[in-house]
Structures are given as C-alpha cells and as structure tokens.
Amino acid sequence: MIPDRLIPGRLIPDRVREAAAALPAPAYVYDLPGLDAHAAAVRRALAGVELYYAVKANPDAELLRVLAGHVDGFEVSSGGEHAHVTGLFPAMPVALGGPGKTDAELRLPHHRVHVESPNELRRLRATGLPADVLLRINPDLPVEGAALTMSGPFGMDEAGVAECLPLFGGRLRLRGLHAHLASGLDAPQLLRLAAALLRTEHEEVNLGGGMAVPYAEPERRFDWTAYGAGLRALAGGRRLRIEPGRALTAYCGYYVTRVMDVKRVRGQAYAILLGGTHHLRTPVTKGHDQPFEVLPTGAGPGVTDEPVTLAGQLCTPKDVFARAVPASLRVGDTVVFAMAGAYAWNISHHDFLMHPKPAFRHLRS
Ligand SMILES: *Cc1c(COP(=O)(O)O)cnc(C)c1O
C-alpha cells in the first residue's frame, strides 16, 4: 500500500488545488511533499534493492533534491544530464547510459557505465580510464502488454556480449548486466522478465525502469511492495538495481491552465485552454486523455456535464489534451492536469508558435 494513495474521486491534493486556483496560468506546479512521501514509500518497498532515478523523466533540480534523499544514485543518458547531476550532487553515484555515447561522454567519471555495443566498449577501453561496466543486453524475451519495447537498436544480443568478454581486463572491469526492456509494465510482468533475466551468472544486474503509470486510471498505482518482495526473492545473493523514471515523478507534477473559450462545432463541445501541448506533450505522445480536474474560478459561458474536448492555443489539430471527456466548465475556470511530472515539460516543443512559457511553482509544504 502506498500511503500517499489518493482519496477516490480526488485527483488533486488540497495544497495543489489551492495553489492552482491562485496562480497565473499556464503554470507547472510540483508537489514536493507528495514526491517526498511517494519516494519514501518506494524506497521502503525496495529494501535490499538499489534504486536509481532515470533523470531523463524529469531533470528539475528541486525534484532531484527531494529524490536525492531516497535514491542510491542517478541514471544519466547524456553529457548534459551528467553535468547537471554531478553539479548538484558531486558525491552521488552516477550510472552513465544512453545509445550513441561520444568519446567525450565515455571519458566522464561514473559509478557504472552501461555499454551498448562491442565497438562502444572498444572506444571506452581506448580512453585508458578506469571503467566499471554493465553490458546492456537486448535479449530475445517476449514482452507482453508493454507501452514501448526497447528492442531494435538498444543493447546487444548474445553474440555481442560474447564479443565484449575478451576485451575486459586491467582498468576495464565487467561488473554485470543492464537490461531496460520495456515501459508500461506492471509488477507481475516485470517480475516475470526479471526471473528470466536472472538466470545469468552475473553478480550484479540492473533491471532498468519501465514501471507502469496508468494515465486512464490515476488511482491504480504500480505495486512497489509486490515488486520489492519479488525481487528480493529472485536476488539469490546478487546485487540488484532498478532505475525507474516515470513512476517516480509522474504523480508530483500538475499543469495548470485556464479556460479561454467554450464553443460548439457541429454539436461537439470544445474548451480552448491557455497554453497547450507545447508545454504538456504527454497526452499526444502517449495517445491518452490527460486526467484533469476543473476548479470553478470562472463566471463566463460554459457547458454542464457533457463530453468536452480540451484543446490548447496551437494551430494544429494535434493540440489536444483530452477528447470528448464528460466535464462541466466555463470560461475563466482553472483546469489542473494531473500526472504531469514525468516526460511532460521536458519533452515538449516549447518554442512552437512562440507563446509565453509557463511559470513554475514548487510547493514545499
Ligand atoms: C528511459 C529509461 C529508463 C526509465 O524508464 P521509465 O519508463 O521512465 O521508468 C530507465 N533506463 C533506461 C536505460 C532508460 O532509457
């Protein structure tokens, strides 16, 4: 049980609701106490398993400061993320991953480096620097029900791993395997994959991230308790590590906007909101309706309890947050989109149409 589980029917905590109603829109609100409680619960559930945060999900420094109190390290996927994280937390362990590392990136100090191919390992060896390597594997395992599978170019197959093994020695140390196979998996699915992966002899295995965040069911959370218990049962003396991104930070972020217009086009109700998917691209990339709550701050014309499509200010039909979702709203109301803390602002095309950027508000209590 995650203690910060929401009260059914209440998508937004009171402190976020109060801040949102008073803020100029558009704005991002980050609920730092909510993140702290969630990360603490995840940490407790994973006792005995190392927890890294995959920084690409959201590199916001204030979020990282909260997470640094609960995680064992950070997974970074570029020189930029490496500089950002080591600048903030010089003493925190860093795992350096990502396909297509440059020679400069391969020279960066790390706790672990996740090597993607035999040629990358040769270039790493040529630096002459000490390196603690996990080989990223791309095994031929069935991944059912995933939102995204990381097959294709990522990691290497058995032949690639075999090509790497003779290259180790001296300051180039093989520590174990890394596998990040899919995203959007629940605990039983991830445990089945872990059981197949842990047939290996390697004493250290990083099982990656990819824990499901069901946007259509905001109250259904990934079962960290079952996952932690399952991993402990599979560990068999090995050093296990995971590196979630989305499932750690998705829930602490909110995109706050205001209704500018409500209209009906050929019978269908539309609400036009300040801002758009250039600030919150998640519903477009994932193809879902972003969950939201309407705060009655407006007094303008509106619709009551009927299917409404929520669109933004961009001149493209793709600028839609949610399609034909039952709602009551009027011009001037505040719309708070939940589950906007991961792969949200940082993956969006901010400069398209040159509208103003949102404000950022970090709630501390
Ligand atoms: C993106 C990524 C993660 C985090 O994935 P989530 O789905 O956000 O949990 C972890 N490891 C690697 C290698 C990744 O590329």
Ligand as a Chemical Component Dictionary entry (heavy atoms), coordinates in Angstrom:
data_LIG
# 
_chem_comp.id                   LIG 
_chem_comp.type                 NON-POLYMER 
_chem_comp.pdbx_formal_charge   0 
_chem_comp.three_letter_code    LIG 
# 
loop_
_chem_comp_atom.comp_id 
_chem_comp_atom.atom_id 
_chem_comp_atom.alt_atom_id 
_chem_comp_atom.type_symbol 
_chem_comp_atom.charge 
_chem_comp_atom.model_Cartn_x 
_chem_comp_atom.model_Cartn_y 
_chem_comp_atom.model_Cartn_z 
_chem_comp_atom.pdbx_ordinal 
LIG C1 C1 C 0 14.130 5.837 -20.045 1  
LIG C2 C2 C 0 14.942 4.845 -19.336 2  
LIG C3 C3 C 0 14.647 4.478 -18.021 3  
LIG C4 C4 C 0 13.432 4.988 -17.279 4  
LIG O1 O1 O 0 12.270 4.485 -17.867 5  
LIG P1 P1 P 0 10.833 4.794 -17.214 6  
LIG O2 O2 O 0 9.875  4.179 -18.170 7  
LIG O3 O3 O 0 10.723 6.276 -17.133 8  
LIG O4 O4 O 0 10.809 4.160 -15.867 9  
LIG C5 C5 C 0 15.497 3.620 -17.370 10 
LIG N1 N1 N 0 16.594 3.112 -18.008 11 
LIG C6 C6 C 0 16.887 3.428 -19.282 12 
LIG C7 C7 C 0 18.080 2.836 -19.916 13 
LIG C8 C8 C 0 16.073 4.282 -19.994 14 
LIG O5 O5 O 0 16.363 4.574 -21.279 15 
# 
loop_
_chem_comp_bond.comp_id 
_chem_comp_bond.atom_id_1 
_chem_comp_bond.atom_id_2 
_chem_comp_bond.value_order 
_chem_comp_bond.pdbx_ordinal 
LIG C1 C2 SING 1  
LIG C2 C3 SING 2  
LIG C2 C8 DOUB 3  
LIG C3 C4 SING 4  
LIG C3 C5 DOUB 5  
LIG C4 O1 SING 6  
LIG O1 P1 SING 7  
LIG P1 O2 DOUB 8  
LIG P1 O3 SING 9  
LIG P1 O4 SING 10 
LIG C5 N1 SING 11 
LIG N1 C6 DOUB 12 
LIG C6 C7 SING 13 
LIG C6 C8 SING 14 
LIG C8 O5 SING 15 
# 
